Amino acid sequence: MKQTDIKETMHAFKPETFVFVISTDGKNPNGMVAGWNTKCSSKPPMFAVSIWKKGNTHKLISKSKEFVIAVPN
């Protein structure tokens, strides 16, 4: 996986861009497209996405306490 500088990464997020929210149960990866997302802050770097509370992505994130935001280019 490509590692990037946090400042460079935060500049990649545009209001019209969709992102992928990637989570896992430790065995099987799960991906969700998030059309509602926004940059909240650059210091500290914070980003918000909307995830359906009854969905599998929410369940996996709640269990693992981690996820990845992937930005298509």
ChimeraX attribute file (.defattr): number of C-alpha atoms within 10 A of each C-alpha:
attribute: neighborCount
match mode: 1-to-1
recipient: residues
	/A:1	3
	/A:2	3
	/A:3	6
	/A:4	9
	/A:5	7
	/A:6	11
	/A:7	11
	/A:8	9
	/A:9	12
	/A:10	17
	/A:11	10
	/A:12	14
	/A:13	17
	/A:14	12
	/A:15	11
	/A:16	10
	/A:17	15
	/A:18	18
	/A:19	19
	/A:20	17
	/A:21	20
	/A:22	18
	/A:23	24
	/A:24	19
	/A:25	13
	/A:26	8
	/A:27	6
	/A:28	7
	/A:29	11
	/A:30	15
	/A:31	16
	/A:32	15
	/A:33	14
	/A:34	15
	/A:35	15
	/A:36	14
	/A:37	18
	/A:38	17
	/A:39	16
	/A:40	12
	/A:41	11
	/A:42	12
	/A:43	7
	/A:44	7
	/A:45	12
	/A:46	11
	/A:47	14
	/A:48	12
	/A:49	17
	/A:50	12
	/A:51	17
	/A:52	10
	/A:53	10
	/A:54	8
	/A:55	10
	/A:56	16
	/A:57	22
	/A:58	16
	/A:59	16
	/A:60	19
	/A:61	17
	/A:62	13
	/A:63	11
	/A:64	12
	/A:65	10
	/A:66	11
	/A:67	17
	/A:68	13
	/A:69	17
	/A:70	13
	/A:71	14
	/A:72	10
	/A:73	5
